Amino acid sequence: MRGMRADRGFTMTELMVALAIIGVLAAIAIPTYLGFVSSTRAAQAVADIQAVRAAVYLYYGDVGRWPNESPAGFVPKGVSQNLPKNFAFSNKWYTIDYDNWIGLQRQGKAPNGTTTAIGISVVSRDPKFLLRIQNLIKGAKFSKISRTKYTLEVATVNGF
């Protein structure tokens, strides 16, 4: 019975083939997963922008004027009661920025030549992430203000 091989484990060739298959599957699965995660974050950013947009419109309807400018990551004064509970203007991947550029528009100093007077911006260091957001927002003016900031137009100086 010397000619029979004792089955004690896998051969090196079998292990290499198994590792190669796992490597190919990982090379396909990991980028797909990361793209899915990025798309999900972009969809959340769009939902956040739309929530702020609705809250700002409600404020305008209640008060008769737009909220004052607020720094990036901070809720404009008087708008928080119209936002979902525990709504955050900032997280690890992006920051929401409410922009009231009416004064700048009147002075002719609007950022990047935009016609936007009231806008909701998303700020991120990832330009690809911002492009994903732009691709999700259809039927609205969404302008590139800088490499890290894109703005959804809510109103111009001439109105909605």
Secondary structure, DSSP 8 states (H G I E B T S, - for coil): -TTS----S--HHHHHHHHHHHHHHHHHHHHHHHHHHHHHHHHHHHHHHHHHHHHHHHHHHHHSS------TTS--TTTGGGS-TT--SB-SS-EEEEEE-HHHHHHT--GGG--EEEEEEEE-S-HHHHHHHHHH--SS-EEEEETTEEEEEEEETTB-
